[in-house]
Amino acid sequence: MFIHVLKYEVYQPSEKAVNFIIAKAMTDENSSTENAFAAAAVDLDEASYFRTLVENTSDAILTLNEESTIIFANPAVERLLGYQPDELVGHSTTVIIPERLRQRHETALNRYLETDERSLDWDGTELPALHKNGHEVPVSITFREHNDSGHRLFTGIIRDISAQKTREQQLRHQRDTLERIRQVTESLRLTNQILVRASTRDEIEQMICDRLATSEAYAFAWIGDYISEHKQIEPHTWAGVEDDYLSEVEVTADESDTGYGPAGQAVRTRLVQIVQNIRTDSTFEPWRDEALQRGYRAVAAVPLQYGETIYGVLVIYSSRAFAFDEYEQTLLGELGERIGHAIHAVDNQQLLHTDTVVELTFQLTENDAVLIEASDYFECQLTLETITPVSNQGFVCYTTVEGAAPEDVCERLRETPQIDQARPVRMTGETGAIEYTITGGSPSVTLIEYGATIQSLTIEQGEATIIGEVAPDTNTRQIIEGMQTAHPEITFIAKQTRDRPAHSADEVDWHVLADILTTRQREVLEVAYHAGYFASPRETTGEELAEILDIASPTFYQHIRKSTQKLLDVILVDEQ
């Protein structure tokens, strides 16, 4: 007889242990346990050990006599077969054998008793057992013959191989999941370095596609621009198994059949979209044949966005169906946001270098816009000096005030849910400057989220004029439509292309400054300047600005020192 005590280790008890089990089974209910031990000639401590072992094992244990009558059953039989032990003891073994196999069992037992010839593998054979409620349970049975007072007995260990196979499947699934996580993590590991290192949008997108397509996790990747005027997605960057796949497919974001695939849905919903089984998913019908021919079995579409701007969509294919679990979808969504942020950053950097910009002018009289309402209430003029993003997805703003006490304006702004904090930084009667952090509901924030930079924002007695700058190749229609959707009362006034004035030879080369300062260094420097950090006496401390920017104080001072050093290097070198 075998008893499993630790994992897959097998323990073969002594003859005394077998005798103990039988003695315990045959002892009258009124007999003492000690008498059972004595009848088995087993040491008390050893018997106690084996009794605990048998009663607590998860495997069912049955002992039969030569007539195939059950004389012992341990508690585990109830979990496996639905019978309490006393419901089986004294009954024929056929009670747990399906009817079609009972004659075979009796024939095999009689042949063995007569000839010692085995018809089954006693070290583990798979057979169906009959549950008390009538259904069959696949089990594995291990037999041992032993002797008690001249009687031939047979003890079997019965194990539920449905549960065993389930455990094995779970283990395989866990191993597969861990391997997939390793592959995905490895494929995405270097993307942050790529996004930091790339200097143009084309470079970002090509390097991302190359990285994903050459990883173990994915077979093919492409990025397409979203053309909002035509609701079209135009692939322009790719890497992987079959480049010519894209020449065979059409992808849109409209209401046609080609607009309900994962890429079109990703653009419309701004969420990662998954087709787990290309072979059966009806939404992938227009591209199914071409994809299956190339071995693609699952696909993920990831929107590339920054704020309200949709730059395009990243589409990734796997050669394995059901490849994209919830964890991976979350990682891909975060990757899409990082790519969108990187595209926004390089576009802004290029905007600093370009000699030509496109200006978009809007006017708004919507009273529920917080600054417009404040300007109308105090009959004053508010002029934005600078607006800078902070890490908690808000924006810190510095605005001059004319015609009202800055503290009164701040008090009014603090009453609105869109403003996290507001305080005056300079005050002289009814003029000065204020600082506030805004989290939404502002036309300037909406314009920034669509990829523009704020050239000017002036609000006077309830009317706002806002001018944004974008690069010449920007999709301005998308920005205009987005502004009008977010602020129904806004009016688009003008779009014009403007050449920036050339700087004279004795002026600082601002293109050079844009190159030597990181985006964050420039933002911190601007905030410090407008907050009066460089004023004498100092109007704002470094600790206060660090809190506003949601960064540590040492980080703030590090940005200030490094950016100041870089500016001085340029200025002093130019003077020499």
N, C-alpha and C positions, 0 to 999 in steps of 0.2 A: 504494500500500500504506500502511496505517496501523499505527503502533506506539504503544501507550499507555505513556507513560513516567512520568507523575505523575497519580495519581487519574484524572480524566476529561479531562485535557488530551491532545490528539491531535497527534502529530508526523508530518509527511509528509516522509519522507526524500527525498533527491535521487536522480536517476537513477543516480549513482555508487553510492549505498548499495544500491539494488535490484540493480545489477550485481554488487556484492560478494557479496550473499546467493546469487545464482545461481552466481557463479564458485566460491564456497566449496562449493556443493552439487555442482558438476560436476567439481571438482578430484579427480584420482586420489588415493587414500589415500597413495601413495608420494611425491606431489608435496609440495614444501615450502609452508608458509603464505605465504612471500614470493612464490612463483610465482602463488599464487591472487590475492594482492593486485595483482600486476603484471598478471595477466590481466584483472582488473577495472578497471585503471587508477585505483586508489583510493589516496589517501595513506595511509601506514601507520598514523598516529595515528587518522585518521578511520575506517579499516577496523576497527581494534581496538575503537573505540567502538561501532560498529554491531554487530560480532560479539557483544560483551558484552550489548548491548541485546537482540538476538534470542535469545540463548541463555538469558537470565535472565528474560524476560518471562513472566508467568503465563498469557498467551494462547497457544493453539496456532497455529503458522504453517505453512502448506503451500504449496508452489509446484508448479503443474501445467504440462505442455506442451500442445501442440495436440491430442495424442492422449489427453488426460486421464490421463497417467501422472504419478505423483508423483515429482518430482526433488529435492525438499528437504522436510525436516520438522525442526522444532526440538524440544528436549527436552520442552516442555510438552505435546506430544501424548500422552505416556504417562500423565500425570496425568488428562487429559481423556478419552482414548479407549482407554487400556490398551496401546497399541502403543509399542514403542521406535522411535525414528526410522528405524533401519536395517531395521525390519520393514515399513515403508511405502514407502521409496524404491525405485523401479523397478516398483511395482505400480500397477494402475489405481485411480483415485479411487473406483471403485464399491465397493472393499473397505470403505469407511467410509460408504457410502450404503445405506439400507434398500432391500431388493430391489424393493419396490413403486414406488420413486422413481427407479430407475436408468435406465429408458428415458426418463423425462422429462428427466433430467440430460443424457443423450447427445443428445437432440433439441435441447434448448436450446443446448448448446455448438456443435453443428453449424450451427444457424441463425445464431448470433452470428458464427461464423467466416466465414460466407457473406455476411451482410447487416449485421453490426454492430448488429443489433436485440437488445436485452436483454429477457429475460422475467422478470427479477428485479431488485429494488432492490439495487444493488451496495454501497450505503452502509449496509447492515445488514438482512439478512432472516433470519427465524427458520425453522429447518428442523431435523428430527431427524437426528442422526448416529448411526452404528452403532458401538457399543463392541465391543472385541475379544471380550468374553465373550457378546455377542449381544443385549444390551439396548440400547434407544434412549436417546440423550442429547439433550435439547432444547438447541440452540445458536443463537447469532446469528453470521452470517458476513458479513464485509466483504471485497469483492474489489477488486483493482487489476490492470490489464493493463500489462505492460511488455515491452521488447524486448531480446534479447541476441543479437548477431551475426545479426540477421535472423530470429530465432526468436520467435514470439509466446508469451509465458508469462503465467501468471495466479497471483498470490499472494493467498491468503486468510488473514485473521485470524479464528480461531474462538474464540468465547467461550461458556463454560458459563452459560446463563441459568437453569438450576435454581439454581446457586450464587449468581448475581446476585439472583434473586428472594428467595432465602433471606436474603441480606444486607439487601435492602430490607425484608423482613419484620422482621428483627432490628432494623433502624433504626427502623421504625414502632413496634415493640414498646417499644424504648427511649424513643422520644418519648412514647408513650402512658403508659409507666410514670412518666416524669419529670413529666408533666402531672398524673397521678393523685396523685403524691407532693405536688406543689404544692397541689392541691385539698385533700387530706387535712390537710396541714400548716397551711394557711390556716384550715380549718374548726376545727382543734383549738387554734389559736394563742392564742385569747383565753379558753380554758376555765379556765386557772389563775386569771386575774383574776376570772372569774365565781365560782369556788369560794371565793376569798378574800373577795369582796365580799358574797356572799349571807349572810343572817342566819338563814334558816329552811330546813328541808328542802324545803318546797314551792317556795321561791324558787330553790334550787339546781336542782331537777329541771326546772322550767319554763324557766329560762334556758338550761340545757344542751340541752333539746329544741329551743328556738327557734334556738339557735346552729347546731346540726347541720342542722336542716331547711332553713334559709335559705342554707346553703353550697352551693358548686358540686358537692361530693362526694356529697351525699345528698339523697334526695327526701322522706323521711318519718322521724320518730323518735318513739318513745313509751317511757314508763317505767311498769312495773307493780310493785305490791307483791307480795311472796311471802307467802301466808297458809299457814303450815306445817300448821295443824290440818287444813285441807281440801286441802292440796297444790294450791292454786289460785294463779294469777297474775292479779291484777286491775289492768288498765290504768287509770291515773288522771291521767296528764300526757302531752300529745302536742303535736306541731306538724308541719305539712307539707301535702302535697297534698290528702289526703282524710281529714278528721277522722272521718267516719261509718264508715270501714273498721273501727274497733275495735268498733262496735256489731254488726258482722256476724260476729265471730269469738269463739271460746272458746279460752282458753289455760290449760293445766294443767301440773303437774309430776308427775303420777301415771303409772300404767302403761297408761293408755288411749291411743288414737290421738292425742288432743290434747296428750298429755304427752311425745311424742317429737319434737316440733318443736325448733327452735333455742333458744327461750326456756326450755322445760322442761329440756332437756339442759344449758343453761348453769347453771340453778339446781342441778341434781343434781351436775354435775361441777366446778362453780366455775371453769370455763374458758370462754373465748370460743368460741362455736359459729357456724359459717358454713354457709349454703346458697348455693352459688355459682350455681346455675341453678334458679330456682323452677319453671320449666316442666317439668323432668325429675326433680327430687329427690323421691323417694317419701315422705320424712319430712315434706314440706310439703303433702302431699295435702289435709288438712282445710281449708287456707286458700288453696289455689292459685288457684282461680277468682277470688276476690275480689281477690287481689293482682295477678294478670295484668290484670284489667279496669282497674286503676289504674296500670298501667305499671311495676309493681315487678318486677325480674328477679333480684335477689340480696338477701340479708338477713344481718345479723350480730346475734347476741344476746350482750350483755356483762353478766356478773354484777356487781352492785354489792355489795361486801363490805368489811368491816373485820374483820380477824382471822377469827373463826369465825362472825361474824354476816353473814347474807345479807339485805340490805335489800330487794332486788328485782332487776330486770333491765332493762337498756337495750336496746331493739331498734331497729335502724337499717336502712333500706331504700335500695337503689340502683336506678336505672333501667337499669343495665348489668349483664349477666350476667358472672360471674367478676370482680367488681369488687374483692374483698377478698383481696389477696395477703398473704404471710406478714408482710411489714413492717407493713402496715396492721393486721393482727390483733394484732401486738405493741403497737402504739400504742393500740388500743382497749382491750386488756387493762390497760394502764397507766392509761388514762382511767377505767376502771371502778374501779380501786383508789383513785384520787384522789377520785372521787365518793364512794365508801364512806367514806374517811377524813374528807371534808368533812361528810358526814351525821353521822358519829360525833361530830365536833367540835361541830357546832351543837346536837346532842342533849345533849351534856354541858354546853354553855353554857346551854341552856334549863333543864337540871336544877339549875344553880346558882341560877336565878331562881325556880324553882317553890316554892310553900309546901307542896306535898304530894308525897311520894315513896312508891314501893313498895319495901319491903325483902324480900329473898329470903335465907333463912337455910339454910345447909348445914352438915353435919357429916361429917368424914372421918377414918378411922383407917388409911388406906392407907400402909403402911410404906415404899413406894418413892418417896413424895413426900419431897423432900430435907429440908424443914424439919421435917416430922413425924418422920422418921427421926432427925434430930439431937435433937429434943426428947425422943424416947423414949430415945435413947442416953444423954443427959446428965441425964435426969429433971428438965428445966428448963422454964420458961415463955418462949415467944417471942411478942411482940406487935408486929404491923406498925404502924409510924408513918406511912409514906408509900411509895407505889410510883409511879414516873415512867418513861414510855417514853424510850428513847434511840434515836438514829438508826439503829443497826445492828439494829433489831428486837428488842432485848432490853429489860429493865426494870431500873432501878436501885432498890433497896429499902433502907429504913432500918428496923431492927427492934430493939426493946429486948430485953435478955436478963436473966432473973432466975433464979438458982439454978445458974449455970455460968459459968466464966470466958469472956468474950467471945472471947479469942484461941483457946481450945480449940474453941469452936463454929465459928469461921471456918476453922480448920484442917480440921475435919470437912467443912465445906461445899466447900472447895477440892478435895476428893477426888471430887466428883461432876461428871459431864460437863455438867449443866445450869447450873452456876455458873461464870461467867467469872472473877470475882475476888471476894474477900471479905476484909474487914479490920475491925478494931475502930475505932470513932471515939470512944468513951468507955468507960473501964474503972475500976471500983472494986471490987476483989475479984471476987465472983461476980455482979455486976450491971454493966450498961453498955448500949451500943448498938453495933450492927454495920452495916456497909454491904456490900452484895453486888449483883452483876448476874446476873440469871437470864434464860435464853433460852427456857425451855419446861418442861413437865412439872409446872407449879404450878397448883393450883386458882385462885389469885388471877389468874394470867395468863389462864387460860381464861375466867374471869368477865369480865375486862376486854375480851377479844377478842369477847365477845358483847354488848359495848356498855354494861356496867354499870360503876359506880364502886365501889371498895372502901370500905365504911363502917367495917368492923373485921375483923381477922383475929387470932385468939388460938389459940396452940397450946400445950397443956400435957400433958407426959408422954405424947406419942404420939397425942393427939386434937386435931383442929383444928375450930374453929367460925369460919365465914366468913360475913359479911353483906355483900350487895351492894345498891346502890341503883339504881333505874331510874325513868324518868318514868312517870306513870300510864298512858299509852297504849302502853307497850312490850309487845311480844309475849313475855310471860314464859314461856309454854309452850316456846317455842323455846330459851330460855336453860336452862331446867330439863332438857330433853331433851339439850341439848348438853353440859351439865355431867355428866350421868349417863353419857353415851357416852364422854366423855374420861376420866372417873374412875369406873369401875364400882363402886367401894366407897363412893362418896359417897351420903349420905342427905339428901334434901330435907326440911327440918324445918318451915318455915313461910313463908307469904307474908302480909304485912300492909301496909296503907296507913297512913302516918304523916304527921301534920302537923308541919312544922318549927316549933320555938319562935320566937315573935316576939322581936326584939331591942328592948331599951329605948332610949329617946331618946338617952341619952348613949353608947351603943355605936356603933362604926363600922358604917355601912350596907354590909354585905357584898355586897349586890346591886350597889351602885355600884362597889365594888372589882372585882367580876367584869366589869363593863363597861369599866373603864379599863385593865385588864391583859389582854394577849393570853394565849392558852393557854400558849404557850412561856415567856413571862415569869413566869407563875404557877408553872409547873413548875420553872424554874430557881431561883426564889426559895424554893420549898419544899425543894428538894434542898440548897441552900446553908444553909438554917436547920437542917435535920436533920443535916447533915454537920458542924455546928459552925463554919461559916465566920464567923458573927457572934459566936462566943464569944471570950472573952478569958482566956487567950491563944487565938489562933485554932487550931482543931483540924484544919482542912483548908484547904489553899491553893486559890486560884482556878485555878491550873494543874492541880491534881489533879482538881478538879471538872470542868474543861473536858475533860480526858481521859476521865473517866467518862461524861460526856454526849456524847462524840464530837463536840465542837465546838471551834473555835479559841478560844484564851484571850481574844483581844480581843472575840469574840462573847459569851463568858460575862460579861466585865466590862461590856459594853454592856447586856446584859439586866439585870444587877444595878443599874446606874446608872439606867436608864430606869424600871424598876419601883419602885425606891426613891423616885425623884423623884415619880412618880405617886402613890404612897401618901402621901408627905409633903404633896403639894398638897391631897389630900382631907382629911387630918387637920387641917392648919393652917387651911384654909379653914373647916372645921366649927367650929374653936375661936374663930374671929373673930366 
